[in-house]
Amino acid sequence: MNAFDEIQEGEIIAYVAGKPLYSPINGIVLEANVSQANGYYKVLYLDNLLFKTSLPAHLAVNIGDKFYLDKEVSLELIFLSNIITDAVREAYFRIQGKDIFYGQHLSFDVPTGVEHTSILATRREAVYQKNKGGPYYIRRVDANGKVIGEIKVDVGITDGKMISVSGVQEGWYCDLGYGRLRNAELEGAQ
């Protein structure tokens, strides 16, 4: 076996003094050194994969916390970095109830139990930028859809559908169609 070869439990990975050496696990060979009499193999164990992600730095979670995604699937936090980069911390979860594969990209909404109250929010598609990395805006309209003006806003948390905004007042109406159009134009200008 060579570096980056996948191995299965029970498969011959090398011969030592003419006798087969069998793999005790399923994995990927990370390093192989068979040039010495006492060579070694460094193997990535594939039967206990972890989900690596980033969590907001302000999120109050602890090692051992379990998050239930549905009746069958749960995540258990087993590592949380103390290093904050761009307001997030690296975290590793053990997934239970779902088969995952090495290198697979997954997306989960993790219900943390954190609740935000007394915030103003609008539909995500109402908020747009004129330039990538630029400020955010909404297009304010009256109850009949007549344009009142463009308002610069600050954005906060989102669940993917709704987003918190400041710089607006409760009861204002937003033009969802204009926001969708501006977002589509910005994405197309890549």
C-alpha positions in Angstrom: 0.0 0.0 0.0 1.1 3.5 -0.7 0.2 6.9 0.8 -3.5 7.9 0.0 -4.5 4.3 -0.9 -7.8 3.3 0.7 -7.7 0.1 2.8 -10.4 -2.2 4.1 -10.3 -4.1 7.4 -8.7 -7.5 6.7 -6.9 -6.4 3.6 -3.2 -7.1 3.2 -1.3 -3.8 3.5 2.3 -5.1 3.5 4.5 -8.2 3.9 6.8 -8.2 7.0 9.5 -10.9 6.9 7.5 -12.7 4.1 4.3 -12.7 6.2 1.2 -10.7 5.4 0.2 -7.7 7.6 -3.5 -7.3 7.6 -5.3 -3.9 8.2 -7.2 -3.9 11.4 -9.4 -1.0 10.2 -11.0 0.8 7.3 -9.1 3.8 6.4 -6.8 5.8 4.1 -3.0 5.4 4.3 -1.6 8.8 5.1 2.1 7.8 5.4 3.9 4.6 4.5 7.5 3.8 5.5 8.6 0.3 4.6 12.2 1.1 3.8 13.3 0.2 7.4 13.2 -3.2 9.1 10.7 -1.5 11.6 8.5 0.4 9.1 5.2 1.9 9.8 1.9 2.9 8.3 0.0 6.0 9.4 -3.7 5.5 8.7 -6.8 7.8 8.8 -9.5 5.8 10.5 -12.7 6.0 8.4 -15.2 4.3 10.7 -15.4 7.2 13.2 -15.6 10.3 11.0 -16.4 13.8 12.4 -18.2 16.7 11.0 -15.9 19.8 10.9 -17.5 23.2 10.8 -17.3 26.7 12.1 -19.6 28.2 14.8 -20.2 31.8 15.7 -17.8 32.8 18.4 -20.5 34.2 20.6 -22.5 30.9 20.7 -22.6 29.5 24.2 -21.9 25.8 23.6 -19.9 23.2 25.6 -18.1 20.0 24.8 -20.5 17.1 25.1 -23.6 19.2 24.1 -26.0 17.2 21.8 -28.1 18.8 19.1 -31.0 16.9 17.6 -31.6 17.5 14.0 -34.5 15.2 13.8 -35.7 12.0 15.4 -32.8 9.9 14.0 -29.9 12.3 13.5 -28.0 14.0 16.3 -24.7 15.9 16.6 -22.4 15.8 19.6 -19.9 18.5 20.1 -16.5 16.9 20.8 -14.1 19.7 20.0 -14.4 23.5 20.1 -11.4 25.7 19.3 -10.3 28.5 21.6 -9.0 30.4 18.6 -11.5 32.9 17.0 -11.0 33.9 13.4 -13.4 36.2 11.6 -15.9 35.9 14.5 -16.1 32.0 14.3 -14.5 29.1 16.0 -13.7 25.7 14.5 -15.8 22.8 15.9 -16.0 19.1 15.4 -19.2 17.1 15.9 -19.8 13.3 16.1 -22.8 12.5 13.9 -25.1 9.7 15.0 -28.0 8.3 13.0 -26.6 9.3 9.5 -24.0 7.6 7.3 -21.3 10.0 6.2 -18.3 9.6 3.9 -14.8 11.0 4.0 -14.7 14.2 2.0 -18.5 14.6 1.8 -19.8 18.1 2.2 -22.8 18.4 4.5 -25.0 21.2 5.6 -27.0 21.2 8.8 -29.1 23.8 10.6 -28.1 23.2 14.2 -30.9 24.1 16.7 -28.8 25.5 19.6 -31.7 26.6 21.8 -30.5 30.3 21.6 -33.5 32.6 21.1 -33.4 36.1 20.0 -36.3 38.4 21.0 -37.3 41.9 20.3 -35.6 42.1 16.9 -36.8 43.5 13.6 -36.6 41.1 10.7 -37.6 40.9 7.1 -37.6 38.3 4.4 -34.0 37.6 3.3 -34.7 38.4 -0.4 -35.8 42.0 0.6 -32.2 42.8 1.6 -29.6 43.6 -1.1 -26.3 45.1 -1.9 -25.4 47.3 -4.8 -21.8 46.1 -4.8 -20.2 42.9 -3.3 -18.9 43.6 0.1 -20.8 46.9 0.2 -23.5 48.1 2.5 -27.0 46.5 2.6 -30.2 48.1 1.6 -34.0 47.6 1.5 -36.4 49.3 -0.8 -39.2 50.7 1.4 -42.7 50.8 0.0 -46.1 51.7 1.3 -49.0 49.3 1.9 -49.9 49.6 -1.8 -46.4 48.9 -3.1 -45.6 52.5 -4.0 -41.9 53.2 -3.5 -41.0 55.5 -0.6 -37.2 55.2 -0.9 -34.1 53.1 -0.5 -32.9 52.6 3.1 -29.4 51.6 4.2 -29.6 48.9 6.9 -27.3 46.9 9.1 -28.0 43.1 9.0 -27.7 40.6 11.7 -28.7 37.0 12.3 -30.5 34.9 9.7 -32.2 31.6 9.5 -31.9 31.6 5.7 -35.4 32.9 5.2 -35.6 35.8 7.6 -32.8 38.3 8.5 -32.6 40.8 11.3 -32.1 44.4 10.3 -31.5 47.7 12.1 -32.1 51.1 10.6 -35.8 50.4 10.0 -39.0 50.8 12.0 -41.5 48.3 12.9 -44.4 48.2 10.4 -42.5 49.3 7.4 -43.0 47.4 4.2 -40.2 46.1 2.0 -40.1 45.5 -1.8 -39.2 41.8 -2.0 -39.2 41.8 -5.8 -36.7 44.6 -6.1 -34.4 42.9 -3.5 -34.6 39.6 -5.5 -33.8 41.5 -8.7 -30.8 43.3 -7.3 -29.4 40.1 -5.7 -29.8 38.3 -9.0 -28.0 41.1 -10.9 -25.2 41.1 -8.3 -24.8 37.3 -8.5 -24.8 37.5 -12.3 -22.1 40.2 -12.4 -19.5 37.8 -11.0 
